[in-house]
Amino acid sequence: MLNPGLDRNDQEPAQMPDPPTDRQEDFILQTDLSLRTMIENQPTEKLSYTQRIDHIRTLRNSLIKDFLDEANLIRYFAEQYRHMHLNTRKLEFIKKELRELLDAPVDLVHYASLLLEMKQEGTASITASHHKLFYDELEKIFSRYAH
């Protein structure tokens, strides 16, 4: 059984994420145009639980595909982690993990608050304020290669 307040993956105390920085906000605006477009053009009708999960998966996978573009990945690391150069090996490992995440089911625990909010509102409404949730999932991968 997991201890309260511990992340099940590493059994270390889970930390509250920092709010996005101005640089991160700028990068979000530059790199995830497809995610923003999908959010703006999303359906407003009531969706089933499965449809809400599929909607989240579509948005998440769109963001992952943006980062599978090596130029976007390098720019993100330069902005977020001050890495001016990621070696080829690290890039390949990151892209491998991103491809695995692309094929993985949606982490229902990670997106529980969004799913609940969507259910309460009765729509597929995802706002720009939810961007951080999508980036936090990717940060789990990126942070392993940041040092």
N, C-alpha and C positions, 0 to 999 in steps of 0.2 A: 504494500500500500504506500502511496506517495505521501510525503509530509506536506501539510498545508503551506502554501507560499513557495513551494519548490517546483522548478520546471522538471517535467518527467523525463526529458531527454538527458539532462546532465546532473540532476539531483543537486544543483546549486541554487541558492536563493534567486528567484526571478527578479529582475530589475525592471523598474518602470522605464519605458522608453523616453528619450529626450524629445522635446518638441522639435519639429523640423526647423532647420536653419534657413536663413534667407537663400543661401547657395543651394540647399536641397530643394527649396520651393522653386527656384529658377530652373533647376535641372528637371524637376517634375514637369514644369510648363514646356520645356524644350523637347523632352524625350518621349512623353507618353501621349502624344496627340491622339493616337488611336483610342487609348483608354478614355480620354476626356470626351472624344466624339461619341464613343459608345455610351458613356454615362449620360451625355446630353440627349441622345436619341433613344434612350431606353423606353421600353413599354411602360405604360402607367396602369395597365389593367392588373387585376388581382392574379397572383401566381401561386401555384402549388409549392410545397416545400421543395420538391425535386426541381421545379423550374427555377426557384430562387438559387439553389445550389448550382445549377447549370449556368445561370447568369453570372454568378460570382466566378465560376471556373472560366468562363469565356473572358471576363475582364482580367483575371489573374494571368491566364495564358497569353493574352495580348501583351501584357507588360513583360512577361518572361521572354516572349519572342523579340521584343525591343532590345532586351539585354543580351540575347544571343547574337546580336550584331556587335561584333568585336569593338567597333569604334565607339558605340554607346557605352559599352562596359568599361573601356579604358577611360573615357571621359568621366564616367561616374566615379571610378576609383580616384582619379586625379582630383575631382571636386570634393568628394567626401572624406577620403583618407590621405590626401596629399601624396598619393603614389603617382609619380610622373612616368613610371615604367612598370608594367606588369610583365614578368617573364612569360615566355610561351607556355611553359609547364603549368604555371598557375592559371593562365587563361584557359587552357584546355580542361583543367580540373573544375574550374568554375562553370564553364559551359557544359561539361558533363553533368554536373549536379543540377544545373538549370534544366537540361533536357529531361533528367529524371523527374524533377518537380513538374515539368510540363505534362508528363504521363501519369503523375500521382493524383489520387483523388483529392478533393478539397479538404483541408484540415478543418473539420467542423468545430473543433474546440477553438481554434484561432479565430474563426469567423462567426462564432456564436453570437456575439453582440450585434453584428450586422444582420445576421439571419433573424434574430429576435426583433430588431428594429423594422426590418422589412415586413415581417409577419404582422407586427402591431399596426403599421401603416397600411398594410394590405396591398402594397405595390412592390415593384422591383426597383424602387427609388434608391439610387446610390449617389451620394453627393461628393463633391470634391473633398469634403472633410474626411471621407473614408479612404482617401489615397494612402494615408500613413499605414493603414491596416495592410494594404497590399504590399507596400514597400517593406514593412516589418518582416513579412514572411521571407522576402528575398534577402534581407539583412542577416538572417540566420546563416545563410550560405556565405555572403560577402564578408562578414566579420571574421570568418575562419581564415581568410586569405589576405586580410588587411595588414598583417604584420610581417 
